[in-house]
Amino acid sequence: MKVMEMRDGWGVEHIKPGTRPERTPGPGEALVRMAAASVNFRDVVTARRGYGGHSGALPLIPLSDGAGTVLEVGPGVTRVKPGDLVCPAFFQTWISGPMKEEHRAGVLGGARDGVMQEYMLLPQEGLVKAPGGWSAVEAATLPCAALTAWSAVIGNGVKAGDAVVTQGTGGVSLFAAIFARMQGALAIVTSSSDEKLERAKAFGAALGINYKRQPEWSREVRQALGGRGADLIVELGGAGTLDQSLRAIRTSGTLALIGVLSGAAAELNLGRVVTQNVRLQGVTVGSRDAFEEMVRAFELHGAKPPIDDKRYAFDEVAAAITAIGEGRHFGKICIEF
Ligand SMILES: NC(=O)c1ccc[n+]([C@@H]2O[C@H](COP(=O)([O-])OP(=O)(O)OC[C@H]3O[C@@H](n4cnc5c(N)ncnc54)[C@H](OP(=O)(O)O)[C@@H]3O)[C@@H](O)[C@H]2O)c1
């Protein structure tokens, strides 16, 4: 079967077509014919071996996020059946409860081979059924970006009447806006582009702020909220946004620390954190149970994922990873097999 893999070195330029043997499912396993994948910013970092030991070893099949149809199941499989559209979970072994260190060893497209394979043989425990009626491309957007946003918004107890600020118009940010709206909260989205802010309205953005024109965007947030500040900020910018986030958060609000788009080493105003009683909460994707709750929410609310207009083919995965690094996209960059 065909795969795309980094064989001879790290870096997107080393992603080449390859082949792996075809296998049949053993007890508890399912064989999935993969149909689509989506790219996350982490795939840029992983390809550069930016996660060190967590980037796995070569040869490595990239990308954590994909979807496909179950072809065949082994003895004892009850969670899925042939014909089901499924997504492999980002953390193959994190089923429920809080994250534990050992879950890291089960990350696809990093510690383990990722989804750029014609067929994937996976334990049934590592599979989640896609929302009913969704296409493979739509489902492929869910495992990392959407679940991270779900953990940030729902995991931090956002409720009707709250205000959530989310940064940029990439995957995590727009999913966070979708979930904030589902909860009856006000979603404020920041972006470098007015055009993207306009498009973000369809995904829940009630207010948009151009962070290029308004580098001190925390003022706009406070003004819009009558001086109070946001209940939750989905922190994706990292070093370049943390200070503004701390100025925009309300007393006793939560900063969901997720992204490092503008750098991973930041100076933190401890005085503000302490005196404003700010809660700093790191977020890393989520469990399979949370994934299934999110699927039910999508089905109930009829919401759909934000997908960029440009699609890539199976053998264009390197170009797709390069494109997310360039940041011109809107929502999720997807690959159709
Ligand atoms: N902790 C986790 O488990 C987890 C999971 C998923 C992602 N992440 C991290 O979250 C971040 C976002 O991931 P993603 O996959 O959603 O990325 P993405 O789709 O590539 O989104 C990038 C977008 O963020 C915006 N942006 C870039 N720099 C910014 C800045 N300084 N301030 C505000 N917005 C900025 C830009 O939007 P505009 O073009 O609209 O300005 C850009 O298009 C990345 O750092 C990623 O590594 C972490």
The ligand as an SDF file (V2000), in Angstrom:
LIG
                    3D

 48 52  0  0  0  0  0  0  0  0999 V2000
   -1.8220   22.3990   22.6790 N   0  0  0  0  0  0  0  0  0  0  0  0
   -2.3700   21.6730   21.7320 C   0  0  0  0  0  0  0  0  0  0  0  0
   -2.8210   20.5510   21.9650 O   0  0  0  0  0  0  0  0  0  0  0  0
   -2.5190   22.2480   20.3920 C   0  0  0  0  0  0  0  0  0  0  0  0
   -3.3910   21.6550   19.4710 C   0  0  0  0  0  0  0  0  0  0  0  0
   -3.5640   22.2620   18.2240 C   0  0  0  0  0  0  0  0  0  0  0  0
   -2.8430   23.4050   17.9350 C   0  0  0  0  0  0  0  0  0  0  0  0
   -1.9620   23.9180   18.8360 N   0  0  0  0  0  0  0  0  0  0  0  0
   -1.2230   25.1410   18.5480 C   0  0  0  0  0  0  0  0  0  0  0  0
   -2.1820   26.1700   18.3750 O   0  0  0  0  0  0  0  0  0  0  0  0
   -1.7070   27.1040   17.3970 C   0  0  0  0  0  0  0  0  0  0  0  0
   -2.7550   27.2060   16.3050 C   0  0  0  0  0  0  0  0  0  0  0  0
   -2.8280   25.9740   15.6380 O   0  0  0  0  0  0  0  0  0  0  0  0
   -3.6850   25.8160   14.3100 P   0  0  0  0  0  0  0  0  0  0  0  0
   -3.4270   24.4480   13.7970 O   0  0  0  0  0  0  0  0  0  0  0  0
   -5.0660   26.2780   14.5250 O   0  0  0  0  0  0  0  0  0  0  0  0
   -2.9240   26.8650   13.4000 O   0  0  0  0  0  0  0  0  0  0  0  0
   -3.3090   27.5050   12.0310 P   0  0  0  0  0  0  0  0  0  0  0  0
   -4.5060   26.8770   11.4270 O   0  0  0  0  0  0  0  0  0  0  0  0
   -2.0430   27.5120   11.2540 O   0  0  0  0  0  0  0  0  0  0  0  0
   -3.6880   29.0020   12.4370 O   0  0  0  0  0  0  0  0  0  0  0  0
   -2.7700   30.0250   12.2720 C   0  0  0  0  0  0  0  0  0  0  0  0
   -3.5040   31.3500   12.2710 C   0  0  0  0  0  0  0  0  0  0  0  0
   -3.3090   31.9880   13.5240 O   0  0  0  0  0  0  0  0  0  0  0  0
   -3.2200   33.3780   13.3200 C   0  0  0  0  0  0  0  0  0  0  0  0
   -2.0170   33.9320   13.9250 N   0  0  0  0  0  0  0  0  0  0  0  0
   -0.7370   33.7430   13.5640 C   0  0  0  0  0  0  0  0  0  0  0  0
    0.0690   34.4670   14.3510 N   0  0  0  0  0  0  0  0  0  0  0  0
   -0.7280   35.1150   15.2160 C   0  0  0  0  0  0  0  0  0  0  0  0
   -0.5130   36.0460   16.2450 C   0  0  0  0  0  0  0  0  0  0  0  0
    0.7280   36.4620   16.5720 N   0  0  0  0  0  0  0  0  0  0  0  0
   -1.5760   36.5370   16.9170 N   0  0  0  0  0  0  0  0  0  0  0  0
   -2.8190   36.1260   16.6210 C   0  0  0  0  0  0  0  0  0  0  0  0
   -3.0930   35.2460   15.6340 N   0  0  0  0  0  0  0  0  0  0  0  0
   -2.0430   34.7720   14.9520 C   0  0  0  0  0  0  0  0  0  0  0  0
   -3.2780   33.6390   11.8400 C   0  0  0  0  0  0  0  0  0  0  0  0
   -4.6350   33.9990   11.5550 O   0  0  0  0  0  0  0  0  0  0  0  0
   -4.9740   35.2920   10.6870 P   0  0  0  0  0  0  0  0  0  0  0  0
   -4.4500   34.9760    9.3290 O   0  0  0  0  0  0  0  0  0  0  0  0
   -6.4490   35.3950   10.7650 O   0  0  0  0  0  0  0  0  0  0  0  0
   -4.2730   36.4560   11.3290 O   0  0  0  0  0  0  0  0  0  0  0  0
   -2.9450   32.2780   11.2470 C   0  0  0  0  0  0  0  0  0  0  0  0
   -3.5470   32.0730   10.0050 O   0  0  0  0  0  0  0  0  0  0  0  0
   -0.3470   26.5760   16.9440 C   0  0  0  0  0  0  0  0  0  0  0  0
    0.6810   27.1880   17.6970 O   0  0  0  0  0  0  0  0  0  0  0  0
   -0.4210   25.0970   17.2740 C   0  0  0  0  0  0  0  0  0  0  0  0
    0.8490   24.5250   17.4700 O   0  0  0  0  0  0  0  0  0  0  0  0
   -1.7840   23.3600   20.0500 C   0  0  0  0  0  0  0  0  0  0  0  0
  1  2  1  0
  2  3  2  0
  2  4  1  0
  4  5  1  0
  4 48  2  0
  5  6  2  0
  6  7  1  0
  7  8  2  0
  8  9  1  0
  8 48  1  0
  9 10  1  0
  9 46  1  0
 10 11  1  0
 11 12  1  0
 11 44  1  0
 12 13  1  0
 13 14  1  0
 14 15  2  0
 14 16  1  0
 14 17  1  0
 17 18  1  0
 18 19  2  0
 18 20  1  0
 18 21  1  0
 21 22  1  0
 22 23  1  0
 23 24  1  0
 23 42  1  0
 24 25  1  0
 25 26  1  0
 25 36  1  0
 26 27  1  0
 26 35  1  0
 27 28  2  0
 28 29  1  0
 29 30  1  0
 29 35  2  0
 30 31  1  0
 30 32  2  0
 32 33  1  0
 33 34  2  0
 34 35  1  0
 36 37  1  0
 36 42  1  0
 37 38  1  0
 38 39  2  0
 38 40  1  0
 38 41  1  0
 42 43  1  0
 44 45  1  0
 44 46  1  0
 46 47  1  0
M  CHG  2   8   1  16  -1
M  END
$$$$
